[in-house]
Amino acid sequence: MSYSSHLLSAVDGVRIVLVLGVLYVGFAVAWSLRLTTTGSPLWETASRYLLIAGLGAALVYGGYRVRQSDLDTKLLPRVTIWTLGGFCLMLGVMVVFILTAPTDIDRPIFSVMLAGGLGSVGGLGVGINKARTLSRARRAEQVQAELKEAVDRLERQNERLEAFASIVSHDLRNPLNVAQGRLELARAESESSHLADVSEAHKRMERLIDDLLMLARQGISETDAEPVELVEVVDEVREFTITGDATLILDTNRTIRADRSHLRQLLENLIENAVEHGGEDVRITIAELDDRSGFYVADDGPGFPDDERERVLEAGYSTAKDGTGFGLLVVQEVARAHGWEIGITEGSGGGARFEITGVDWAH
């Protein structure tokens, strides 16, 4: 910013435009009174008053609108510089013209003021246009910077997802393969009924790994919707998620159109999240929303802080020390793939309440 801009900024440069406009209106009034007392024709008095007062009013109005506009305040001194520049330029041209040809100018003071007024109004218009152009350019640069930041953030999230996929693919699948091999050896040596439960647990882990790999590498984009009874899915999930004195209550017997595997994963993650954060005696409720637009999963745990609810579904977010931060992201992706909306509010017991809306109930 130039020295003149610093100076104008310090004294509120736009106010100078307003003062100049007021001075022009005052000069028009004084000039009209003078013409009236000297017996000048009424049409001459009125025309000259309207010319000078109109220019003053234009300056006052333009200065007021500039102060009320959404232009960057740092650009306002430029408007004043252009206004004063136009005033001085036309004023100088007219003074030179009068000095070089004084006999051709009738009423030189009026002519000088008229020229200065025209120059200042023209300069004001140019200054406003320049300021708007610069303001748009700066906004465009700001938007570009925000977009770059968003792209960088997405790239970091993708890197975390790729690292997560690598963990799932190698560090989890390899031990699972070893466990399945040991299970087959155990079955050859024993006929314990517990081995069947272990086999089911292994199958569930395989499905979970496959679903998480799909989410991490390409997202959940397609669903194979079919009528699914919530009672059946909740019963499947209950066995693997409810531990200690935790309680899971299903307060609906509706049938929902959804991808069974993905719906199970959504419920598993929500219930596991409630158990992890709500403690061993947490109470979890799954029920239909009052407006029948979907269902909710609520708990009476500590919930989420109000200022963090918008971040809960972001990749990497977790309030637990050893949490991966991907559990609720999976929930959001499953909901999005079905065309559902998911919202987070406070439950009646003070805990977290996840509301899934836009659900297609099967009849």
C-alpha positions as CSV (number, residue, x, y, z in Angstrom):
1,M,0.0,0.0,0.0
2,S,1.3,3.4,-1.0
3,Y,2.0,6.3,1.5
4,S,-1.2,8.1,0.3
5,S,-3.2,5.0,0.9
6,H,-1.8,4.6,4.4
7,L,-2.7,8.3,5.1
8,L,-6.2,8.0,3.7
9,S,-6.7,4.8,5.6
10,A,-5.7,6.5,8.9
11,V,-8.2,9.3,8.4
12,D,-11.0,7.2,6.9
13,G,-10.5,8.1,3.3
14,V,-14.1,7.5,2.2
15,R,-15.2,10.2,4.7
16,I,-13.2,12.7,2.5
17,V,-15.5,11.8,-0.4
18,L,-18.6,12.5,1.7
19,V,-17.1,15.8,2.9
20,L,-16.3,16.8,-0.6
21,G,-19.9,16.0,-1.7
22,V,-21.3,18.1,1.2
23,L,-19.0,21.0,0.3
24,Y,-20.3,20.9,-3.3
25,V,-23.9,20.9,-2.1
26,G,-23.1,23.8,0.2
27,F,-21.4,25.7,-2.6
28,A,-24.5,25.2,-4.8
29,V,-26.7,26.7,-2.2
30,A,-24.4,29.7,-1.6
31,W,-24.0,30.2,-5.3
32,S,-27.7,30.1,-5.9
33,L,-28.3,32.7,-3.2
34,R,-25.7,34.9,-4.7
35,L,-27.2,34.7,-8.1
36,T,-30.7,35.4,-6.7
37,T,-29.5,38.6,-4.9
38,T,-27.8,39.9,-8.1
39,G,-31.0,39.6,-10.1
40,S,-29.9,36.7,-12.3
41,P,-32.7,34.9,-14.2
42,L,-34.4,32.1,-12.4
43,W,-33.6,29.5,-15.0
44,E,-29.9,30.3,-14.7
45,T,-29.9,30.1,-11.0
46,A,-31.9,26.8,-11.0
47,S,-29.8,25.2,-13.7
48,R,-26.5,26.0,-12.0
49,Y,-27.7,24.9,-8.7
50,L,-28.9,21.6,-10.0
51,L,-25.6,20.9,-11.8
52,I,-23.4,21.6,-8.8
53,A,-25.8,20.1,-6.2
54,G,-26.3,17.1,-8.3
55,L,-22.6,16.4,-8.5
56,G,-22.4,16.9,-4.7
57,A,-25.3,14.5,-4.1
58,A,-23.7,11.9,-6.3
59,L,-20.5,12.1,-4.3
60,V,-22.4,11.8,-1.0
61,Y,-24.5,8.9,-2.2
62,G,-21.5,7.1,-3.7
63,G,-19.4,7.5,-0.6
64,Y,-22.2,6.3,1.6
65,R,-22.8,3.2,-0.6
66,V,-19.1,2.4,-0.7
67,R,-19.0,2.4,3.2
68,Q,-22.0,0.1,3.3
69,S,-20.8,-2.3,0.6
70,D,-19.0,-5.6,1.0
71,L,-15.8,-4.3,-0.5
72,D,-12.6,-5.1,1.4
73,T,-11.9,-2.2,3.7
74,K,-8.3,-2.2,2.7
75,L,-9.4,-1.2,-0.8
76,L,-11.5,1.8,0.2
77,P,-8.5,4.3,0.2
78,R,-8.1,3.5,-3.5
79,V,-11.6,4.7,-4.2
80,T,-10.8,8.0,-2.4
81,I,-7.5,8.4,-4.4
82,W,-9.3,8.0,-7.7
83,T,-12.0,10.5,-6.6
84,L,-9.5,13.1,-5.5
85,G,-7.3,12.3,-8.6
86,G,-10.2,13.0,-10.9
87,F,-11.1,16.2,-9.1
88,C,-7.6,17.5,-9.2
89,L,-7.0,16.6,-12.8
90,M,-10.1,18.3,-14.1
91,L,-9.6,21.2,-11.8
92,G,-6.0,21.6,-13.1
93,V,-7.1,21.4,-16.7
94,M,-9.8,24.1,-16.2
95,V,-7.5,26.4,-14.3
96,V,-4.9,26.2,-17.1
97,F,-7.6,26.8,-19.7
98,I,-8.9,29.9,-17.8
99,L,-5.4,31.3,-17.5
100,T,-4.6,30.8,-21.2
101,A,-8.0,32.0,-22.5
102,P,-9.7,34.0,-19.8
103,T,-12.0,35.9,-22.1
104,D,-13.7,32.7,-23.3
105,I,-14.8,31.5,-19.9
106,D,-18.0,32.9,-18.4
107,R,-18.1,32.8,-14.6
108,P,-14.7,31.0,-14.1
109,I,-15.4,29.9,-10.5
110,F,-18.5,28.1,-11.6
111,S,-16.7,26.5,-14.5
112,V,-13.8,25.3,-12.2
113,M,-16.2,23.8,-9.7
114,L,-18.2,22.1,-12.4
115,A,-15.1,20.6,-13.9
116,G,-13.8,19.5,-10.5
117,G,-17.2,17.9,-9.7
118,L,-17.4,16.0,-13.0
119,G,-13.8,14.8,-12.5
120,S,-14.4,13.7,-8.9
121,V,-17.7,11.8,-9.8
122,G,-15.9,10.1,-12.7
123,G,-12.9,9.2,-10.5
124,L,-15.3,7.8,-7.9
125,G,-16.9,5.6,-10.5
126,V,-13.5,4.3,-11.7
127,G,-12.3,3.8,-8.2
128,I,-15.3,1.7,-7.2
129,N,-14.9,-0.4,-10.3
130,K,-11.2,-0.9,-9.6
131,A,-11.9,-1.8,-6.0
132,R,-14.6,-4.3,-7.0
133,T,-12.2,-5.9,-9.5
134,L,-9.5,-6.2,-6.9
135,S,-12.0,-7.5,-4.3
136,R,-13.2,-10.2,-6.7
137,A,-9.6,-11.2,-7.4
138,R,-8.8,-11.4,-3.8
139,R,-11.9,-13.5,-3.1
140,A,-10.9,-15.8,-5.9
141,E,-7.5,-16.2,-4.5
142,Q,-9.0,-16.9,-1.1
143,V,-11.3,-19.5,-2.5
144,Q,-8.4,-21.1,-4.4
145,A,-6.4,-21.3,-1.2
146,E,-9.4,-22.9,0.6
147,L,-9.8,-25.4,-2.2
148,K,-6.1,-26.2,-2.1
149,E,-6.3,-26.7,1.7
150,A,-9.4,-29.0,1.2
151,V,-7.5,-31.0,-1.5
152,D,-4.5,-31.4,0.8
153,R,-6.7,-32.5,3.6
154,L,-8.4,-35.1,1.4
155,E,-5.0,-36.3,0.3
156,R,-4.0,-36.8,3.9
157,Q,-7.2,-38.6,4.6
158,N,-6.6,-40.9,1.6
159,E,-3.1,-41.6,2.8
160,R,-4.5,-42.6,6.2
161,L,-7.2,-44.8,4.5
162,E,-4.5,-46.5,2.4
163,A,-2.4,-47.1,5.5
164,F,-5.5,-48.5,7.2
165,A,-6.2,-50.7,4.2
166,S,-2.7,-52.1,4.4
167,I,-3.1,-52.9,8.1
168,V,-6.4,-54.7,7.4
169,S,-5.0,-56.5,4.4
170,H,-1.8,-57.8,6.0
171,D,-1.7,-57.3,9.8
172,L,-5.2,-58.6,10.3
173,R,-5.8,-61.1,7.5
174,N,-2.5,-63.0,8.1
175,P,-3.2,-63.7,11.8
176,L,-6.8,-64.6,10.9
177,N,-5.5,-67.2,8.4
178,V,-3.3,-68.7,11.1
179,A,-6.2,-68.8,13.5
180,Q,-8.4,-70.6,10.9
181,G,-5.7,-73.1,10.3
182,R,-5.3,-73.8,14.0
183,L,-9.1,-74.2,14.2
184,E,-9.1,-76.9,11.6
185,L,-6.4,-78.7,13.6
186,A,-8.4,-78.3,16.8
187,R,-11.5,-79.8,15.1
188,A,-9.5,-82.8,14.2
189,E,-8.5,-83.4,17.8
190,S,-11.7,-82.3,19.5
191,E,-15.5,-82.2,19.0
192,S,-16.1,-79.2,21.3
193,S,-19.3,-77.2,20.5
194,H,-17.3,-74.0,21.2
195,L,-15.3,-74.6,18.0
196,A,-18.4,-73.8,15.9
197,D,-18.7,-70.4,17.6
198,V,-15.0,-69.8,16.9
199,S,-15.6,-70.6,13.2
200,E,-18.6,-68.2,13.1
201,A,-16.4,-65.5,14.7
202,H,-13.8,-66.1,12.0
203,K,-16.3,-65.7,9.2
204,R,-17.6,-62.5,10.7
205,M,-14.0,-61.2,10.9
206,E,-13.5,-62.1,7.2
207,R,-16.7,-60.2,6.2
208,L,-15.6,-57.3,8.3
209,I,-12.1,-57.2,6.7
210,D,-13.6,-57.4,3.2
211,D,-16.1,-54.6,3.9
212,L,-13.4,-52.4,5.4
213,L,-11.1,-53.0,2.5
214,M,-13.8,-52.0,0.1
215,L,-14.5,-48.8,2.1
216,A,-10.9,-47.9,2.5
217,R,-9.9,-48.4,-1.2
218,Q,-13.0,-47.5,-3.2
219,G,-15.8,-46.6,-0.8
220,I,-19.3,-48.1,-0.6
221,S,-21.0,-47.0,-3.8
222,E,-23.5,-49.8,-4.5
223,T,-25.9,-51.7,-2.3
224,D,-27.9,-54.8,-2.9
225,A,-31.2,-53.8,-1.2
226,E,-33.6,-56.4,0.0
227,P,-36.2,-56.6,2.7
228,V,-34.4,-57.2,6.0
229,E,-36.0,-57.7,9.4
230,L,-34.3,-55.5,12.0
231,V,-35.0,-58.1,14.6
232,E,-32.9,-60.7,12.8
233,V,-29.9,-58.3,12.1
234,V,-29.9,-57.0,15.7
235,D,-29.9,-60.6,17.1
236,E,-26.9,-61.3,14.9
237,V,-25.1,-58.2,16.1
238,R,-26.0,-58.6,19.7
239,E,-23.9,-61.7,20.2
240,F,-20.7,-60.0,19.1
241,T,-21.1,-56.5,20.5
242,I,-22.9,-56.6,23.9
243,T,-20.4,-57.3,26.7
244,G,-20.5,-57.0,30.5
245,D,-23.7,-55.6,31.8
246,A,-24.5,-53.6,28.7
247,T,-28.2,-53.7,27.6
248,L,-29.5,-53.6,24.0
249,I,-33.2,-52.9,23.5
250,L,-34.9,-53.1,20.1
251,D,-38.2,-51.2,20.2
252,T,-39.5,-51.9,16.7
253,N,-40.3,-54.9,14.6
254,R,-40.2,-53.2,11.2
255,T,-38.7,-54.6,8.0
256,I,-36.3,-52.3,6.2
257,R,-35.1,-52.3,2.6
258,A,-31.3,-52.4,2.8
259,D,-28.1,-54.3,2.0
260,R,-28.1,-56.9,4.8
261,S,-24.3,-57.0,5.2
262,H,-23.9,-53.3,5.2
263,L,-26.8,-52.7,7.6
264,R,-25.3,-55.2,10.0
265,Q,-22.0,-53.4,9.8
266,L,-23.7,-50.1,10.4
267,L,-25.4,-51.4,13.5
268,E,-22.3,-53.2,14.8
269,N,-20.2,-50.0,14.6
270,L,-22.9,-47.9,16.3
271,I,-23.4,-50.4,19.1
272,E,-19.6,-51.0,19.6
273,N,-19.1,-47.2,19.7
274,A,-21.8,-47.0,22.4
275,V,-20.2,-49.9,24.4
276,E,-16.7,-48.5,24.0
277,H,-17.6,-45.0,25.2
278,G,-20.6,-45.7,27.5
279,G,-19.0,-48.3,29.8
280,E,-19.9,-51.9,30.7
281,D,-23.4,-51.0,31.9
282,V,-24.5,-48.8,29.0
283,R,-28.1,-49.0,27.8
284,I,-28.6,-48.9,24.1
285,T,-31.9,-48.5,22.4
286,I,-32.8,-49.0,18.7
287,A,-36.3,-47.7,17.7
288,E,-38.3,-46.1,15.0
289,L,-38.3,-42.3,14.8
290,D,-41.6,-40.6,15.7
291,D,-42.1,-39.3,12.1
292,R,-41.4,-42.8,10.8
293,S,-38.7,-41.4,8.5
294,G,-36.2,-43.9,9.8
295,F,-34.7,-45.2,13.0
296,Y,-32.2,-44.2,15.7
297,V,-29.6,-45.8,17.9
298,A,-29.2,-44.1,21.2
299,D,-27.3,-44.8,24.4
300,D,-27.1,-43.3,27.9
301,G,-23.3,-42.8,27.9
302,P,-21.3,-39.5,28.0
303,G,-22.2,-38.5,24.4
304,F,-20.2,-36.0,22.4
305,P,-19.3,-32.4,23.2
306,D,-21.6,-30.0,21.4
307,D,-18.7,-28.3,19.6
308,E,-17.4,-31.7,18.3
309,R,-20.6,-33.3,16.9
310,E,-19.9,-32.0,13.4
311,R,-16.5,-33.8,13.4
312,V,-17.7,-37.1,14.7
313,L,-18.2,-38.6,11.3
314,E,-14.8,-37.4,9.9
315,A,-12.1,-39.8,9.0
316,G,-9.6,-40.3,11.9
317,Y,-11.8,-38.7,14.6
318,S,-11.9,-40.7,17.8
319,T,-12.1,-39.8,21.5
320,A,-10.7,-43.1,22.5
321,K,-6.9,-43.5,23.0
322,D,-6.6,-46.6,20.8
323,G,-9.6,-45.9,18.5
324,T,-9.0,-46.1,14.8
325,G,-11.4,-43.2,14.0
326,F,-12.9,-45.2,11.1
327,G,-15.9,-46.9,12.8
328,L,-18.3,-44.0,12.4
329,L,-16.9,-43.2,9.0
330,V,-18.1,-46.6,7.9
331,V,-21.5,-45.8,9.3
332,Q,-21.7,-42.6,7.3
333,E,-20.6,-44.4,4.1
334,V,-23.1,-47.1,4.5
335,A,-25.9,-44.6,5.1
336,R,-24.8,-42.5,2.1
337,A,-24.7,-45.6,-0.1
338,H,-28.3,-46.3,0.8
339,G,-29.4,-42.7,0.2
340,W,-30.0,-42.2,3.9
341,E,-29.1,-39.2,6.0
342,I,-27.4,-39.5,9.4
343,G,-27.6,-36.9,12.2
344,I,-26.2,-36.8,15.7
345,T,-28.2,-35.4,18.6
346,E,-28.3,-35.8,22.4
347,G,-30.3,-38.8,23.6
348,S,-33.0,-38.6,26.3
349,G,-30.5,-40.1,28.8
350,G,-27.9,-37.6,28.0
351,G,-25.8,-39.8,25.7
352,A,-25.4,-39.9,21.9
353,R,-28.3,-40.5,19.5
354,F,-27.6,-41.3,15.9
355,E,-30.7,-40.7,13.7
356,I,-30.8,-42.4,10.3
357,T,-33.5,-40.9,8.1
358,G,-34.7,-41.4,4.5
359,V,-35.2,-45.1,5.1
360,D,-37.4,-47.2,2.8
361,W,-39.5,-49.4,5.0
362,A,-40.7,-52.7,3.5
363,H,-44.3,-53.5,3.8
